[in-house]
Amino acid sequence: MSHDGSVVLMSGAASVRPAGPAPAYVACNAAIEGLGRGLAVELAPVRVNVVSPGMIDGSLWSGRPADVREQAAGHYREAALLNRLGTEPEVAETVLFLFTNGYMTGSTLYPDGGYALR
């Protein structure tokens, strides 16, 4: 990889705000964020960052039964400051920002509608 390259890892907002009794899921998300910070140090000047989205209205949830999907979405809307789910384009914009900002490294961004703040 070129010295001015960039790596973006994907995690999830459950790393900082567990949604329920799923400690392995929470730990995996938190580990990815820690890995991003460690790799930023090890691979510098290659930049390494993490995107940790909240619940996204997109292809990941589209295959789940409607009642399961709506129950989870309702809970998320109540918990997020913006009272809505995110979109796949919003997450993609976050990734593009990290790829193109030459001064960001070792950071985690949370496109989660304020979910992690409550």
Summary of the structure (lengths in Angstrom):
residues: 118
radius of gyration: 15.1
end to end distance: 38.8
largest distance: 47.7
contacts: 337
relative contact order: 0.22
helix: 49%
strand: 14%
